[in-house]
Amino acid sequence: MQAVRLNYDGEAKGDAVSPFTSPVKGSKPYKDLVTAVKHGDVNKTQEALSEGADPNTCIAESIWKSPMLLVAVYKGHLELVKLLLENGADLHRQDQLGRQAVHEAATCGRLEILQLLHERGAIINAINKLSETPLHKAAFMNREDIVHWLLEHGASPTMTNSKGLTPADEAHRYGYNELAFMLKQAEGYKS
């Protein structure tokens, strides 16, 4: 199974804009968008977007330079995720660790959001900079419902991360033995 890594590495050169900043960074719409998304305020988010804030803005103050969509997923705000996507948020946009919204949904156990992201074209086997898939993240966090859903929707249980570990290995490593067993069984069916 082929993994897909979308690259947002590198520095801006010349007039180019870094993928970790926004053309309106520091402006009122930018500040309003960051504040609204952090607080899960759909109406204020809509206002900021209407005033020209970029839905693909990354929080410059964040150590990981998280895109607004990742923040909304992390906070569990389904309506905010929908609003950002409807206004052009790139569901494949990565933070500086290479995490996409689909990784965050799996990590945080946000099944409804994961389903929405999948419907919108999220890559189930997307990998971050550590070659972790959403299935690795769900296994690491013992999110059994997410693991089941991911497997049902084509997630590969045999992909290894940068340490050579499968999702089953991750689950076992953290003592989630029932989940590790289930993933090992899935490996046999999808190898």
Phi, psi and omega in degrees: 000134183273135177263153181237127174240122176265129189264120173240022180285166171104161180263154175288140179236140178062232181271001182294153178256130178298143178291352181258010176230178179233147176299340181251017181306131180091346180281167178300313178301321178298308181299318179296319180296312180302313180297315182296316181293316179303325182264000178070028183268103183296316182296315179292326177296315178299318178300313181297319179294321178295331179274002175108004177294142181275122180294347179263011177302141173254147179287107184296331182281345182282139179299329182264357182054055185288130173295153181306322181298319178296321180296315180297320178295312180305316181285346178080025183266088183303313182296325178291321176299314178301313181299314180297317179296317179296336181258017171098011177297135180278113184287352176260001181298137184249156168272187184288351174264001180082010180282137174253173180304324181295325175295315182295319179298318179293317180298316186272357179073036182263079186297313180300319179291320177301317178298316178298313180300320178297315178301327182273000175106016177300147180272112184298326181255028177301145179242146176266191183292344176260013182061029177270137175264169173303328178294321174301314183296317179295321179294318179300326182262004179059044180264080186301318180296321179291317178302312179303311183298314180299316179298319179295338183250023170096009177294139181272121177280355184259354179292141180251150177272188184295344176265003180080018183260137172277170174303323178297319178298319179298313180299315180296318181303327181259012174084014178268070190294322178296317179294319178299319179297314179300317179293323177297320176298318179297326177302320180295330181274335187241016182296000000 
